[in-house]
């Protein structure tokens, strides 16, 4: 059996290739500069200018997209990342240039490095996209399950995040008609789970995606067959787990009511291994944000008052950890009496109640700065699910299974759902964001919080908030 490449192996290959490309680019840049400067290119020449090789980790480890496979093999995302790297290198160069002699950091070298580095890394990513997702190294999968979830699994396998996967067939003992009624499948479909062991051998299957509606199927004929396939070296994965790994959210619409018992309570408790460290980050970041708020508040207040008068701040009751209500404070972004009849309304795209200043504040997420008071009081965290209004929460809890599970952690100024999905204005949006919230609760760590904070800063700089 030809062993497929795992994502971690693709990550390592990408990093190694980026490192080689950046090193070659730096060597070539110094060689080119030695010609223009009439210097002899030698080991001594390189050793005397070793500081230029400090740019390599910046290229490779900091900003190049390698963590997410779909993004890593996206040439547009790679080009955008190289622009960010180039801008950061230029800023770092200008900062250092004024601290050392210009002879040590000539301007031409940094231009050569940026040009060669961009060219070589882009060329490597094109090669990697072809080679690392080649059929020889792809994962060859069968989907086995019942109609509704099999259909969802087929949709998942068409997601760009599953680079390097090939669907070879479907085994659906129940509901085969359901998944084929829209037309014939592009892969063979079978209705006998007993044939699964033979099919995995004949078709060199590496992965079985188990998509079942009810767990009792695994107690009779399914489990023995799946165990025999696993004995052959086939990787068996539940559809919900694969969905979570690929899309970084929990498939709320597809998980069973017992999901919290097996995937949430125990794992979520021990993932957050240092509540004290999280609180320390909240306080430190909150103090910094409070200082920024003190500097900006007079200017923001003038803009709001000039356009729509007073009040400057907007107060609203939200639900915190465990459903405890607290008073949230934000800069007012809508007209006065935005809900004149007292009926709560979601904010929608192009909301006519939004002021021009308010729309700008939301794009740069400056309207949230007064919320830092709630962070310092411990009612909120810097990172967590978005705090919901009690009126909306009651409605969403009735319509969406597991919605209350987001209350096991403190709400946040920003969060995984906030950076991965747009501002929700419907039940379906809330369902999608709940999937991200549950993923965060299940996987919460201090490093995950830092990653979300960095992404939020980048979103703010791009003015993509809402």
C-alpha positions as a Markdown table, in Angstrom:
| # | Residue | x | y | z |
|---|---|---|---|---|
| 1 | Unk | 0.0 | 0.0 | 0.0 |
| 2 | Unk | 1.4 | 3.4 | -1.0 |
| 3 | Unk | 1.3 | 5.4 | 2.2 |
| 4 | Unk | -0.4 | 8.9 | 1.8 |
| 5 | Unk | 1.2 | 12.0 | 3.1 |
| 6 | Unk | -0.3 | 13.3 | 6.4 |
| 7 | Unk | -0.9 | 17.0 | 6.8 |
| 8 | Unk | 1.9 | 17.4 | 9.3 |
| 9 | Unk | 4.3 | 15.9 | 6.7 |
| 10 | Unk | 3.1 | 18.4 | 4.2 |
| 11 | Unk | 3.6 | 21.2 | 6.7 |
| 12 | Unk | 7.2 | 20.0 | 7.3 |
| 13 | Unk | 7.9 | 19.7 | 3.6 |
| 14 | Unk | 6.5 | 23.2 | 3.0 |
| 15 | Unk | 8.7 | 24.7 | 5.8 |
| 16 | Unk | 11.8 | 22.9 | 4.6 |
| 17 | Unk | 11.2 | 24.1 | 1.0 |
| 18 | Unk | 10.6 | 27.7 | 2.2 |
| 19 | Unk | 13.8 | 27.6 | 4.2 |
| 20 | Unk | 15.8 | 26.3 | 1.3 |
| 21 | Unk | 14.3 | 28.9 | -1.1 |
| 22 | Unk | 14.9 | 31.7 | 1.4 |
| 23 | Unk | 18.5 | 30.6 | 2.0 |
| 24 | Unk | 19.3 | 30.4 | -1.7 |
| 25 | Unk | 17.6 | 33.8 | -2.3 |
| 26 | Unk | 19.8 | 35.3 | 0.5 |
| 27 | Unk | 23.0 | 33.7 | -1.0 |
| 28 | Unk | 22.1 | 34.9 | -4.5 |
| 29 | Unk | 21.3 | 38.4 | -3.2 |
| 30 | Unk | 24.7 | 38.7 | -1.5 |
| 31 | Unk | 26.5 | 37.3 | -4.6 |
| 32 | Unk | 24.7 | 39.8 | -6.8 |
| 33 | Unk | 25.7 | 42.6 | -4.4 |
| 34 | Unk | 29.3 | 41.4 | -4.3 |
| 35 | Unk | 29.5 | 41.9 | -8.1 |
| 36 | Unk | 28.1 | 45.4 | -7.9 |
| 37 | Unk | 30.4 | 46.3 | -5.0 |
| 38 | Unk | 33.5 | 44.7 | -6.6 |
| 39 | Unk | 33.9 | 42.4 | -3.6 |
| 40 | Unk | 35.1 | 38.8 | -3.6 |
| 41 | Unk | 32.3 | 36.4 | -2.8 |
| 42 | Unk | 33.8 | 34.0 | -0.3 |
| 43 | Unk | 33.1 | 32.3 | 3.1 |
| 44 | Unk | 34.7 | 35.3 | 4.8 |
| 45 | Unk | 32.5 | 37.6 | 2.8 |
| 46 | Unk | 29.4 | 35.7 | 4.0 |
| 47 | Unk | 30.5 | 35.4 | 7.6 |
| 48 | Unk | 31.0 | 39.1 | 7.7 |
| 49 | Unk | 27.4 | 39.7 | 6.5 |
| 50 | Unk | 25.7 | 36.9 | 8.4 |
| 51 | Unk | 23.1 | 39.3 | 9.8 |
| 52 | Unk | 21.3 | 39.1 | 6.4 |
| 53 | Unk | 20.4 | 35.4 | 7.1 |
| 54 | Unk | 18.2 | 36.6 | 10.0 |
| 55 | Unk | 15.6 | 37.4 | 7.4 |
| 56 | Unk | 15.2 | 33.6 | 6.7 |
| 57 | Unk | 13.2 | 32.7 | 9.8 |
| 58 | Unk | 11.0 | 35.8 | 9.1 |
| 59 | Unk | 10.2 | 34.5 | 5.6 |
| 60 | Unk | 9.6 | 30.9 | 6.7 |
| 61 | Unk | 8.2 | 30.8 | 10.2 |
| 62 | Unk | 6.3 | 34.0 | 10.9 |
| 63 | Unk | 4.1 | 35.0 | 8.0 |
| 64 | Unk | 4.2 | 32.4 | 5.3 |
| 65 | Unk | 0.9 | 30.4 | 5.2 |
| 66 | Unk | 1.8 | 26.8 | 6.1 |
| 67 | Unk | -0.5 | 26.0 | 9.1 |
| 68 | Unk | -3.6 | 25.6 | 7.0 |
| 69 | Unk | -3.1 | 23.3 | 4.0 |
| 70 | Unk | -5.8 | 24.9 | 1.9 |
| 71 | Unk | -4.2 | 28.3 | 2.4 |
| 72 | Unk | -0.7 | 27.0 | 2.0 |
| 73 | Unk | -1.5 | 25.7 | -1.5 |
| 74 | Unk | -3.4 | 28.8 | -2.5 |
| 75 | Unk | -1.2 | 30.9 | -4.7 |
| 76 | Unk | -3.2 | 34.1 | -4.0 |
| 77 | Unk | -2.8 | 33.6 | -0.3 |
| 78 | Unk | 0.9 | 32.9 | -0.8 |
| 79 | Unk | 1.3 | 36.2 | -2.7 |
| 80 | Unk | -0.5 | 38.2 | -0.1 |
| 81 | Unk | 1.7 | 36.6 | 2.6 |
| 82 | Unk | 4.9 | 37.5 | 0.7 |
| 83 | Unk | 3.7 | 41.1 | 0.5 |
| 84 | Unk | 3.2 | 41.1 | 4.2 |
| 85 | Unk | 6.7 | 39.6 | 4.7 |
| 86 | Unk | 8.3 | 42.1 | 2.4 |
| 87 | Unk | 6.6 | 45.0 | 4.1 |
| 88 | Unk | 7.8 | 43.7 | 7.5 |
| 89 | Unk | 11.3 | 43.2 | 6.2 |
| 90 | Unk | 11.4 | 46.7 | 4.9 |
| 91 | Unk | 10.2 | 48.2 | 8.2 |
| 92 | Unk | 12.7 | 46.1 | 10.1 |
| 93 | Unk | 15.5 | 47.1 | 7.7 |
| 94 | Unk | 14.7 | 50.8 | 8.1 |
| 95 | Unk | 14.6 | 50.5 | 11.8 |
| 96 | Unk | 18.0 | 48.8 | 12.0 |
| 97 | Unk | 19.5 | 51.0 | 9.3 |
| 98 | Unk | 19.6 | 54.0 | 11.5 |
| 99 | Unk | 21.3 | 52.1 | 14.3 |
| 100 | Unk | 24.3 | 50.7 | 12.3 |
| 101 | Unk | 26.5 | 51.9 | 9.6 |
| 102 | Unk | 25.0 | 52.0 | 6.1 |
| 103 | Unk | 28.0 | 50.1 | 4.8 |
| 104 | Unk | 26.9 | 47.1 | 6.9 |
| 105 | Unk | 23.3 | 47.3 | 5.6 |
| 106 | Unk | 23.4 | 48.5 | 2.0 |
| 107 | Unk | 20.0 | 49.2 | 0.5 |
| 108 | Unk | 20.6 | 47.1 | -2.6 |
| 109 | Unk | 20.9 | 43.9 | -0.6 |
| 110 | Unk | 17.4 | 44.1 | 0.9 |
| 111 | Unk | 15.9 | 44.7 | -2.5 |
| 112 | Unk | 17.8 | 41.7 | -3.9 |
| 113 | Unk | 16.6 | 39.5 | -1.0 |
| 114 | Unk | 13.0 | 40.6 | -1.5 |
| 115 | Unk | 13.1 | 40.0 | -5.2 |
| 116 | Unk | 14.8 | 36.7 | -5.1 |
| 117 | Unk | 13.0 | 35.5 | -2.1 |
| 118 | Unk | 9.6 | 36.2 | -3.6 |
| 119 | Unk | 10.5 | 34.6 | -6.8 |
| 120 | Unk | 12.0 | 31.4 | -5.3 |
| 121 | Unk | 9.3 | 30.9 | -2.7 |
| 122 | Unk | 6.5 | 31.4 | -5.2 |
| 123 | Unk | 8.2 | 28.9 | -7.5 |
| 124 | Unk | 8.6 | 26.4 | -4.7 |
| 125 | Unk | 4.9 | 26.7 | -3.8 |
| 126 | Unk | 3.9 | 26.0 | -7.4 |
| 127 | Unk | 6.1 | 22.9 | -7.3 |
| 128 | Unk | 4.7 | 21.9 | -3.9 |
| 129 | Unk | 1.1 | 22.3 | -5.0 |
| 130 | Unk | 1.7 | 19.9 | -7.8 |
| 131 | Unk | 3.9 | 17.4 | -6.0 |
| 132 | Unk | 2.6 | 17.3 | -2.4 |
| 133 | Unk | -1.0 | 16.8 | -3.5 |
| 134 | Unk | -0.1 | 14.3 | -6.3 |
| 135 | Unk | -2.3 | 11.3 | -6.6 |
| 136 | Unk | 0.6 | 9.1 | -5.4 |
| 137 | Unk | 0.6 | 10.8 | -2.0 |
| 138 | Unk | -3.2 | 11.4 | -1.7 |
| 139 | Unk | -5.5 | 9.8 | 0.9 |
| 140 | Unk | -7.9 | 7.4 | -0.8 |
| 141 | Unk | -11.2 | 7.3 | 1.1 |
| 142 | Unk | -14.4 | 5.4 | 1.3 |
| 143 | Unk | -17.5 | 6.9 | 3.0 |
| 144 | Unk | -19.6 | 4.5 | 4.9 |
| 145 | Unk | -22.8 | 5.4 | 6.6 |
| 146 | Unk | -26.5 | 6.3 | 6.3 |
| 147 | Unk | -28.1 | 8.6 | 3.8 |
| 148 | Unk | -28.2 | 12.0 | 5.4 |
| 149 | Unk | -24.7 | 12.0 | 6.9 |
| 150 | Unk | -23.2 | 10.3 | 3.8 |
| 151 | Unk | -24.5 | 13.2 | 1.8 |
| 152 | Unk | -22.9 | 15.7 | 4.2 |
| 153 | Unk | -19.6 | 13.7 | 4.1 |
| 154 | Unk | -19.6 | 13.9 | 0.3 |
| 155 | Unk | -20.1 | 17.7 | 0.5 |
| 156 | Unk | -17.2 | 17.9 | 3.0 |
| 157 | Unk | -14.9 | 16.0 | 0.7 |
| 158 | Unk | -15.4 | 18.7 | -1.9 |
| 159 | Unk | -14.1 | 21.3 | 0.5 |
| 160 | Unk | -10.8 | 23.0 | -0.5 |
| 161 | Unk | -9.5 | 22.3 | 3.0 |
| 162 | Unk | -9.2 | 18.6 | 2.0 |
| 163 | Unk | -6.2 | 18.9 | -0.3 |
| 164 | Unk | -4.8 | 15.5 | -1.2 |
| 165 | Unk | -7.9 | 13.4 | -0.7 |
| 166 | Unk | -9.6 | 11.2 | -3.3 |
| 167 | Unk | -13.1 | 9.7 | -2.8 |
| 168 | Unk | -13.1 | 6.1 | -4.2 |
| 169 | Unk | -16.6 | 5.0 | -3.2 |
| 170 | Unk | -19.6 | 5.0 | -0.9 |
| 171 | Unk | -21.1 | 2.2 | 1.2 |
| 172 | Unk | -24.6 | 3.1 | 2.3 |
| 173 | Unk | -26.5 | 0.1 | 3.6 |
| 174 | Unk | -29.4 | 2.4 | 4.4 |
| 175 | Unk | -30.5 | 5.4 | 2.4 |
| 176 | Unk | -28.5 | 4.7 | -0.8 |
| 177 | Unk | -31.5 | 5.9 | -2.8 |
| 178 | Unk | -31.5 | 9.2 | -0.8 |
| 179 | Unk | -27.9 | 10.1 | -1.8 |
| 180 | Unk | -28.3 | 9.0 | -5.4 |
| 181 | Unk | -31.7 | 10.5 | -6.2 |
| 182 | Unk | -30.1 | 13.8 | -7.4 |
| 183 | Unk | -28.3 | 11.8 | -10.1 |
| 184 | Unk | -25.6 | 9.2 | -10.3 |
| 185 | Unk | -22.5 | 9.5 | -8.1 |
| 186 | Unk | -19.1 | 10.1 | -9.6 |
| 187 | Unk | -17.9 | 7.1 | -7.6 |
| 188 | Unk | -19.2 | 3.6 | -7.2 |
| 189 | Unk | -21.9 | 3.1 | -4.5 |
| 190 | Unk | -22.5 | -0.1 | -2.6 |
| 191 | Unk | -25.2 | -1.2 | -0.2 |
| 192 | Unk | -23.6 | -4.1 | 1.8 |
| 193 | Unk | -21.3 | -3.2 | 4.7 |
| 194 | Unk | -20.1 | -6.8 | 4.7 |
| 195 | Unk | -18.2 | -6.1 | 1.4 |
| 196 | Unk | -16.2 | -3.2 | 3.0 |
| 197 | Unk | -13.2 | -5.3 | 4.0 |
| 198 | Unk | -12.9 | -6.7 | 0.5 |
| 199 | Unk | -13.3 | -3.3 | -1.1 |
| 200 | Unk | -10.7 | -1.7 | 1.0 |
| 201 | Unk | -8.2 | -4.3 | -0.1 |
| 202 | Unk | -9.1 | -4.2 | -3.8 |
| 203 | Unk | -9.1 | -0.5 | -4.1 |
| 204 | Unk | -6.1 | 0.3 | -1.8 |
| 205 | Unk | -8.2 | 2.4 | 0.6 |
| 206 | Unk | -6.3 | 4.4 | 3.2 |
| 207 | Unk | -9.2 | 6.1 | 5.1 |
| 208 | Unk | -12.8 | 5.1 | 6.0 |
| 209 | Unk | -15.1 | 8.0 | 6.9 |
| 210 | Unk | -17.8 | 6.7 | 9.1 |
| 211 | Unk | -21.0 | 8.8 | 8.8 |
| 212 | Unk | -23.8 | 7.3 | 10.8 |
| 213 | Unk | -27.0 | 8.9 | 12.0 |
| 214 | Unk | -27.4 | 6.5 | 15.0 |
| 215 | Unk | -24.7 | 4.9 | 17.1 |
| 216 | Unk | -26.5 | 1.5 | 17.3 |
| 217 | Unk | -25.2 | 0.6 | 13.8 |
| 218 | Unk | -21.8 | 0.2 | 15.3 |
| 219 | Unk | -23.0 | -2.5 | 17.8 |
| 220 | Unk | -23.9 | -5.2 | 15.3 |
| 221 | Unk | -22.3 | -5.7 | 11.9 |
| 222 | Unk | -20.5 | -2.4 | 11.5 |
| 223 | Unk | -18.0 | -2.5 | 14.3 |
| 224 | Unk | -16.5 | -5.9 | 13.5 |
| 225 | Unk | -16.0 | -4.9 | 9.9 |
| 226 | Unk | -14.5 | -1.5 | 10.8 |
| 227 | Unk | -12.1 | -3.2 | 13.2 |
| 228 | Unk | -10.9 | -5.7 | 10.6 |
| 229 | Unk | -10.3 | -2.8 | 8.2 |
| 230 | Unk | -8.3 | -1.0 | 10.8 |
| 231 | Unk | -6.2 | -4.1 | 11.4 |
| 232 | Unk | -5.2 | -3.8 | 7.8 |
| 233 | Unk | -3.8 | -0.3 | 8.4 |
| 234 | Unk | -6.8 | 1.6 | 7.2 |
| 235 | Unk | -7.4 | 4.8 | 9.1 |
| 236 | Unk | -11.0 | 5.0 | 10.5 |
| 237 | Unk | -12.4 | 8.4 | 11.3 |
| 238 | Unk | -15.8 | 9.7 | 12.3 |
| 239 | Unk | -17.3 | 12.2 | 9.9 |
| 240 | Unk | -17.9 | 14.7 | 12.8 |
| 241 | Unk | -14.2 | 14.6 | 13.7 |
| 242 | Unk | -13.0 | 15.0 | 10.2 |
| 243 | Unk | -15.4 | 17.9 | 9.7 |
| 244 | Unk | -14.0 | 19.5 | 12.8 |
| 245 | Unk | -10.4 | 18.9 | 11.8 |
| 246 | Unk | -10.9 | 20.4 | 8.3 |
| 247 | Unk | -13.2 | 23.3 | 8.9 |
| 248 | Unk | -12.1 | 24.1 | 12.5 |
| 249 | Unk | -15.7 | 24.1 | 13.8 |
| 250 | Unk | -18.0 | 21.6 | 15.3 |
| 251 | Unk | -20.8 | 20.3 | 12.9 |
| 252 | Unk | -23.6 | 21.4 | 15.2 |
| 253 | Unk | -26.3 | 20.3 | 12.7 |
| 254 | Unk | -24.8 | 16.8 | 12.4 |
| 255 | Unk | -23.8 | 15.8 | 16.0 |
| 256 | Unk | -25.9 | 13.7 | 18.2 |
| 257 | Unk | -27.4 | 14.8 | 21.5 |
| 258 | Unk | -24.9 | 12.7 | 23.4 |
| 259 | Unk | -21.9 | 14.6 | 21.8 |
| 260 | Unk | -21.1 | 16.6 | 24.9 |
| 261 | Unk | -20.7 | 13.4 | 26.9 |
| 262 | Unk | -18.0 | 12.1 | 24.6 |
| 263 | Unk | -16.4 | 15.2 | 23.1 |
| 264 | Unk | -16.9 | 18.1 | 25.3 |
| 265 | Unk | -17.1 | 17.8 | 29.1 |
| 266 | Unk | -13.8 | 16.0 | 29.8 |
| 267 | Unk | -11.8 | 17.5 | 27.0 |
| 268 | Unk | -12.9 | 21.0 | 27.5 |
| 269 | Unk | -12.1 | 20.9 | 31.2 |
| 270 | Unk | -8.5 | 19.9 | 30.7 |
| 271 | Unk | -7.6 | 21.8 | 27.5 |
| 272 | Unk | -7.6 | 25.1 | 29.4 |
| 273 | Unk | -4.7 | 24.0 | 31.5 |
| 274 | Unk | -3.9 | 27.4 | 33.0 |
| 275 | Unk | -6.9 | 29.7 | 33.9 |
| 276 | Unk | -4.5 | 31.9 | 35.9 |
| 277 | Unk | -2.4 | 32.5 | 32.8 |
| 278 | Unk | -5.5 | 33.3 | 30.7 |
| 279 | Unk | -6.6 | 35.8 | 33.4 |
| 280 | Unk | -3.1 | 37.3 | 33.4 |
| 281 | Unk | -3.2 | 37.8 | 29.7 |
| 282 | Unk | -6.7 | 39.3 | 30.0 |
| 283 | Unk | -5.5 | 41.8 | 32.6 |
| 284 | Unk | -2.3 | 42.8 | 30.7 |
| 285 | Unk | -4.0 | 43.1 | 27.4 |
| 286 | Unk | -6.9 | 44.9 | 29.1 |
| 287 | Unk | -4.7 | 47.5 | 30.6 |
| 288 | Unk | -3.0 | 48.2 | 27.3 |
| 289 | Unk | -6.3 | 48.5 | 25.5 |
| 290 | Unk | -7.6 | 50.7 | 28.3 |
| 291 | Unk | -4.7 | 53.1 | 27.8 |
| 292 | Unk | -5.4 | 53.2 | 24.1 |
| 293 | Unk | -9.1 | 53.8 | 24.9 |
| 294 | Unk | -8.2 | 56.8 | 27.1 |
| 295 | Unk | -6.3 | 58.4 | 24.3 |
| 296 | Unk | -8.9 | 57.8 | 21.6 |
| 297 | Unk | -12.1 | 58.3 | 23.6 |
| 298 | Unk | -12.1 | 62.2 | 23.3 |
| 299 | Unk | -11.8 | 62.1 | 19.5 |
| 300 | Unk | -14.3 | 59.3 | 19.1 |
| 301 | Unk | -16.8 | 61.1 | 21.4 |
| 302 | Unk | -16.5 | 64.3 | 19.3 |
| 303 | Unk | -17.2 | 62.4 | 16.1 |
| 304 | Unk | -20.2 | 60.7 | 17.6 |
| 305 | Unk | -21.6 | 63.9 | 19.1 |
| 306 | Unk | -21.0 | 65.9 | 15.9 |
| 307 | Unk | -22.9 | 63.4 | 13.8 |
| 308 | Unk | -25.8 | 62.2 | 16.0 |
| 309 | Unk | -25.5 | 63.9 | 19.3 |
| 310 | Unk | -25.5 | 62.2 | 22.7 |
| 311 | Unk | -25.2 | 59.7 | 24.4 |
| 312 | Unk | -21.7 | 58.7 | 23.4 |
| 313 | Unk | -21.8 | 55.3 | 25.1 |
| 314 | Unk | -24.4 | 52.5 | 24.6 |
| 315 | Unk | -25.2 | 50.2 | 27.5 |
| 316 | Unk | -26.8 | 46.8 | 27.1 |
| 317 | Unk | -27.4 | 43.6 | 29.2 |
| 318 | Unk | -25.6 | 40.6 | 28.0 |
| 319 | Unk | -25.1 | 37.0 | 29.3 |
| 320 | Unk | -21.7 | 36.0 | 30.7 |
| 321 | Unk | -20.3 | 32.7 | 31.9 |
| 322 | Unk | -23.0 | 30.4 | 33.3 |
| 323 | Unk | -25.7 | 32.7 | 32.0 |
| 324 | Unk | -25.0 | 35.5 | 34.5 |
| 325 | Unk | -26.1 | 38.9 | 33.1 |
| 326 | Unk | -23.7 | 41.8 | 33.1 |
| 327 | Unk | -23.9 | 45.4 | 31.8 |
| 328 | Unk | -21.9 | 45.8 | 28.6 |
| 329 | Unk | -20.7 | 49.2 | 27.4 |
| 330 | Unk | -19.8 | 50.2 | 23.9 |
| 331 | Unk | -19.4 | 53.3 | 21.8 |
| 332 | Unk | -22.8 | 54.1 | 20.3 |
| 333 | Unk | -22.8 | 53.1 | 16.6 |
| 334 | Unk | -26.5 | 53.4 | 15.8 |
| 335 | Unk | -29.0 | 56.3 | 15.8 |
| 336 | Unk | -30.8 | 57.1 | 19.1 |
| 337 | Unk | -33.9 | 55.0 | 19.7 |
| 338 | Unk | -32.7 | 52.3 | 17.3 |
| 339 | Unk | -35.4 | 50.0 | 18.8 |
| 340 | Unk | -38.2 | 52.4 | 19.5 |
| 341 | Unk | -40.8 | 49.7 | 20.2 |
| 342 | Unk | -38.5 | 47.9 | 22.5 |
| 343 | Unk | -38.4 | 44.8 | 20.3 |
| 344 | Unk | -34.8 | 43.4 | 20.0 |
| 345 | Unk | -33.5 | 43.4 | 16.4 |
| 346 | Unk | -30.4 | 41.9 | 14.8 |
| 347 | Unk | -28.0 | 44.2 | 13.1 |
| 348 | Unk | -28.1 | 43.4 | 9.3 |
| 349 | Unk | -25.8 | 44.3 | 6.4 |
| 350 | Unk | -26.5 | 47.9 | 5.4 |
| 351 | Unk | -28.5 | 48.5 | 8.5 |
| 352 | Unk | -30.2 | 51.9 | 8.1 |
| 353 | Unk | -29.9 | 52.5 | 11.9 |
| 354 | Unk | -26.1 | 52.6 | 11.6 |
| 355 | Unk | -24.5 | 56.0 | 11.6 |
| 356 | Unk | -21.5 | 56.7 | 9.3 |
| 357 | Unk | -19.2 | 57.1 | 12.3 |
| 358 | Unk | -20.6 | 53.9 | 13.8 |
| 359 | Unk | -20.0 | 52.0 | 10.6 |
| 360 | Unk | -16.4 | 53.1 | 10.6 |
| 361 | Unk | -15.9 | 52.3 | 14.3 |
| 362 | Unk | -17.2 | 48.8 | 13.6 |
| 363 | Unk | -14.9 | 48.2 | 10.7 |
| 364 | Unk | -11.9 | 48.9 | 12.9 |
| 365 | Unk | -13.6 | 47.3 | 15.9 |
| 366 | Unk | -13.0 | 50.5 | 17.9 |
| 367 | Unk | -16.6 | 50.4 | 19.2 |
| 368 | Unk | -15.6 | 47.5 | 21.5 |
| 369 | Unk | -12.9 | 49.4 | 23.3 |
| 370 | Unk | -15.1 | 50.4 | 26.3 |
| 371 | Unk | -15.8 | 46.7 | 26.9 |
| 372 | Unk | -12.3 | 46.5 | 28.3 |
| 373 | Unk | -13.9 | 47.5 | 31.6 |
| 374 | Unk | -15.9 | 44.2 | 31.6 |
| 375 | Unk | -12.6 | 42.4 | 30.9 |
| 376 | Unk | -10.9 | 44.0 | 33.8 |
| 377 | Unk | -13.8 | 43.2 | 36.1 |
| 378 | Unk | -13.7 | 39.6 | 35.1 |
| 379 | Unk | -17.1 | 39.6 | 33.4 |
| 380 | Unk | -15.5 | 39.0 | 30.0 |
| 381 | Unk | -12.3 | 37.7 | 28.6 |
| 382 | Unk | -10.2 | 39.0 | 25.7 |
| 383 | Unk | -11.0 | 35.8 | 23.8 |
| 384 | Unk | -14.2 | 33.9 | 24.0 |
| 385 | Unk | -17.7 | 33.5 | 22.4 |
| 386 | Unk | -19.5 | 36.8 | 21.6 |
| 387 | Unk | -21.8 | 37.8 | 24.6 |
| 388 | Unk | -25.4 | 37.4 | 23.6 |
| 389 | Unk | -28.5 | 39.4 | 24.6 |
| 390 | Unk | -30.9 | 37.5 | 26.8 |
| 391 | Unk | -33.8 | 38.0 | 24.4 |
| 392 | Unk | -31.8 | 36.5 | 21.5 |
| 393 | Unk | -30.3 | 33.7 | 23.7 |
| 394 | Unk | -33.8 | 32.4 | 24.7 |
| 395 | Unk | -34.8 | 32.2 | 21.1 |
| 396 | Unk | -31.6 | 30.6 | 19.8 |
| 397 | Unk | -31.5 | 28.1 | 22.7 |
| 398 | Unk | -34.9 | 26.8 | 21.5 |
| 399 | Unk | -33.9 | 26.6 | 17.9 |
| 400 | Unk | -30.3 | 25.3 | 18.0 |
| 401 | Unk | -29.2 | 22.2 | 19.9 |
| 402 | Unk | -26.2 | 22.7 | 22.3 |
| 403 | Unk | -26.5 | 26.5 | 22.1 |
| 404 | Unk | -26.2 | 26.7 | 25.9 |
| 405 | Unk | -22.8 | 25.0 | 25.8 |
| 406 | Unk | -21.2 | 28.3 | 24.8 |
| 407 | Unk | -21.8 | 29.6 | 28.3 |
| 408 | Unk | -19.2 | 27.3 | 29.9 |
| 409 | Unk | -16.6 | 29.9 | 29.2 |
| 410 | Unk | -16.5 | 33.7 | 29.6 |
| 411 | Unk | -17.5 | 35.7 | 26.6 |
| 412 | Unk | -14.8 | 37.6 | 24.8 |
| 413 | Unk | -14.0 | 40.9 | 23.1 |
| 414 | Unk | -13.0 | 38.8 | 20.2 |
| 415 | Unk | -13.2 | 35.1 | 19.5 |
| 416 | Unk | -12.7 | 32.2 | 17.0 |
| 417 | Unk | -16.3 | 32.7 | 15.7 |
| 418 | Unk | -15.8 | 36.4 | 15.3 |
| 419 | Unk | -12.7 | 36.1 | 13.1 |
| 420 | Unk | -14.0 | 33.1 | 11.1 |
| 421 | Unk | -17.5 | 34.2 | 10.4 |
| 422 | Unk | -19.2 | 37.5 | 9.7 |
| 423 | Unk | -21.5 | 39.2 | 12.2 |
| 424 | Unk | -24.6 | 37.0 | 12.5 |
| 425 | Unk | -28.1 | 38.3 | 11.7 |
| 426 | Unk | -30.1 | 35.1 | 11.5 |
| 427 | Unk | -30.6 | 31.7 | 13.2 |
| 428 | Unk | -28.4 | 30.0 | 10.6 |
| 429 | Unk | -25.6 | 32.4 | 11.2 |
| 430 | Unk | -25.9 | 31.8 | 14.9 |
| 431 | Unk | -25.8 | 28.0 | 14.2 |
| 432 | Unk | -22.6 | 28.4 | 12.1 |
| 433 | Unk | -20.9 | 30.6 | 14.8 |
| 434 | Unk | -21.9 | 28.1 | 17.5 |
| 435 | Unk | -19.8 | 25.5 | 15.7 |
| 436 | Unk | -16.8 | 27.8 | 15.9 |
| 437 | Unk | -17.5 | 28.6 | 19.5 |
| 438 | Unk | -17.8 | 24.9 | 20.5 |
| 439 | Unk | -14.5 | 24.3 | 18.6 |
| 440 | Unk | -12.9 | 27.0 | 20.7 |
| 441 | Unk | -14.2 | 25.7 | 24.0 |
| 442 | Unk | -13.0 | 22.2 | 23.1 |
| 443 | Unk | -9.6 | 23.3 | 22.0 |
| 444 | Unk | -9.0 | 26.3 | 24.1 |
| 445 | Unk | -5.3 | 26.9 | 25.1 |
| 446 | Unk | -3.3 | 30.0 | 25.7 |
| 447 | Unk | -1.5 | 29.7 | 22.4 |
| 448 | Unk | -4.9 | 29.5 | 20.6 |
| 449 | Unk | -5.9 | 32.7 | 22.4 |
| 450 | Unk | -2.8 | 34.4 | 21.2 |
| 451 | Unk | -3.4 | 33.2 | 17.7 |
| 452 | Unk | -6.9 | 34.7 | 17.8 |
| 453 | Unk | -5.7 | 38.0 | 19.2 |
| 454 | Unk | -3.1 | 38.3 | 16.4 |
| 455 | Unk | -5.7 | 37.5 | 13.8 |
| 456 | Unk | -8.0 | 40.1 | 15.3 |
| 457 | Unk | -5.3 | 42.8 | 15.1 |
| 458 | Unk | -4.8 | 41.9 | 11.4 |
| 459 | Unk | -8.5 | 42.1 | 10.8 |
| 460 | Unk | -8.6 | 45.5 | 12.4 |
| 461 | Unk | -5.7 | 46.8 | 10.3 |
| 462 | Unk | -7.5 | 45.6 | 7.2 |
| 463 | Unk | -10.7 | 47.4 | 8.4 |
| 464 | Unk | -12.8 | 44.2 | 7.9 |
| 465 | Unk | -14.7 | 44.2 | 11.2 |
| 466 | Unk | -18.4 | 44.6 | 11.4 |
